[in-house]
């Protein structure tokens, strides 16, 4: 089986991110999988205190400062800063079990995208489950897809590198996924395990500005790809 490598983008918005725990557990899991070629791209908001002591001299961890707290901005910058075969986002607040990599990594070898979906949705707050299911249903209906979850995809870097990302919010990730799938690239859906978490959102997913951005971005994407039948240039 050929070797592949992975860049994980870890956005950190607040000081209470469980960054050191997440990094340690990710590295332990990579070791168990004999997956040695990876980098963790940590993006710290300007209001986060210096955390170099949390990552130490680890050559696999690269720390960046980012003025914007918008996930789409961090996602786009993370892609530019990545140097591995695959790239994706990973939360720094311990929402996802690193054991999920056991199912995700095998999908890297024969596909262009791995679409991770929540294996245990009961671990989330009810309102998150409801709005996530509603969002998934609407996007599948609009774009003729059967995706189980839109916000934790992993992409072959060469496929996504030159794609223009216009949204600053969460629509950047789901919109990118839709564009690439509709362009005909191969994908597989793999489960991930969500750790129970009932704390308020750090990502701003339910802010009015983000909801507005999602509506406008996906409306524009629908017009472009479904009405005008344009394909993404990849």
Residue pairs with C-beta under 8 A, 6 or more apart in sequence:
1 109
2 109
3 37
4 37
4 85
4 86
4 108
4 109
5 37
5 38
5 39
5 84
5 85
5 86
6 35
6 37
6 38
6 39
6 84
6 85
6 86
6 87
6 88
6 105
6 108
6 154
7 38
7 39
7 41
7 78
7 81
7 82
7 83
7 84
7 86
7 87
7 88
7 157
8 26
8 38
8 39
8 40
8 41
8 87
8 88
8 89
8 90
9 41
9 43
9 74
9 75
9 78
9 79
9 82
9 87
9 88
9 89
9 90
10 19
10 22
10 23
10 40
10 41
10 42
10 43
10 89
10 90
10 91
10 92
11 43
11 66
11 71
11 74
11 89
11 91
11 92
11 203
12 19
12 42
12 43
12 44
12 45
12 48
12 51
12 92
13 45
13 48
13 69
13 202
13 203
14 45
14 47
14 48
14 202
15 48
15 49
16 93
17 48
17 92
17 93
17 202
18 92
18 93
18 94
19 42
19 51
19 54
19 55
19 92
20 54
20 55
21 94
22 90
22 91
22 92
22 93
22 94
22 98
23 40
23 42
23 54
23 55
23 58
23 61
25 98
26 40
26 90
26 98
26 101
27 60
28 98
29 98
29 99
29 101
29 102
30 36
30 38
30 101
33 101
33 102
33 105
35 101
35 105
37 84
38 60
38 84
39 60
39 61
39 62
39 82
39 83
39 84
40 60
40 61
40 62
40 90
41 62
41 64
41 78
41 81
41 82
42 51
42 55
42 61
42 62
42 63
42 64
42 92
43 64
43 65
43 66
43 74
43 77
43 78
44 51
44 63
44 64
44 65
44 66
45 66
45 67
45 69
46 65
46 66
46 67
51 63
52 63
55 61
55 63
62 81
64 77
64 81
66 73
66 74
66 77
68 74
68 168
69 204
70 168
70 169
70 204
71 89
71 168
71 169
71 170
71 172
71 173
71 203
71 204
72 165
72 167
72 168
72 169
72 170
72 171
72 172
72 173
72 213
73 168
75 89
75 165
75 172
75 173
75 176
76 165
76 172
78 87
78 89
79 87
79 157
79 160
79 161
79 165
82 157
84 157
85 108
85 156
85 157
85 158
86 108
86 114
86 154
86 155
86 156
86 157
87 154
87 155
87 157
87 160
88 114
88 152
88 153
88 154
88 155
89 152
89 173
90 96
93 197
93 199
93 202
94 195
94 197
95 194
95 195
95 197
96 152
96 192
96 193
96 194
96 195
97 192
97 193
97 194
97 195
99 193
100 116
100 191
100 192
100 193
103 190
103 191
103 192
104 114
104 116
104 154
104 190
104 192
106 190
107 114
107 154
107 188
107 190
108 114
108 154
108 156
110 186
110 188
111 156
111 186
111 187
111 188
112 155
112 156
112 159
112 180
112 185
112 186
112 187
113 153
113 154
113 155
113 156
113 159
113 177
113 180
113 181
113 185
113 186
113 187
113 188
114 153
114 154
114 187
114 188
114 189
114 190
115 147
115 148
115 149
115 150
115 152
115 153
115 177
115 187
115 188
115 189
115 190
116 149
116 152
116 153
116 154
116 189
116 190
116 191
116 192
117 147
117 148
117 149
117 152
117 189
117 190
117 191
117 192
118 124
118 132
118 148
118 149
118 191
118 192
118 194
119 191
119 192
119 193
119 194
120 193
120 194
121 129
121 132
121 194
122 129
123 194
123 195
123 196
123 197
124 132
124 194
124 197
125 198
131 206
132 149
132 151
135 150
135 174
135 214
136 147
136 148
136 149
136 150
139 145
139 147
139 150
139 174
139 178
139 218
140 146
140 147
142 218
142 222
142 226
143 178
143 182
143 221
143 222
143 225
143 226
144 226
145 178
145 181
147 177
147 181
147 189
148 189
150 173
150 174
150 177
150 178
151 170
151 173
151 174
152 192
153 173
153 176
153 177
155 176
155 180
159 180
159 185
159 234
160 176
160 180
160 234
162 233
162 234
163 176
163 179
163 180
163 232
163 233
163 234
165 172
165 175
165 176
166 172
166 175
166 217
167 175
167 213
167 214
167 217
168 213
169 204
169 209
169 210
169 213
169 214
169 217
170 203
170 205
170 210
170 213
170 214
171 213
171 214
171 217
171 218
172 217
174 214
174 218
175 217
175 218
175 221
178 221
178 225
179 221
179 225
179 232
179 234
180 232
180 234
181 187
182 225
182 231
182 232
183 231
183 232
183 234
184 231
185 234
204 210
224 230
225 231
225 232
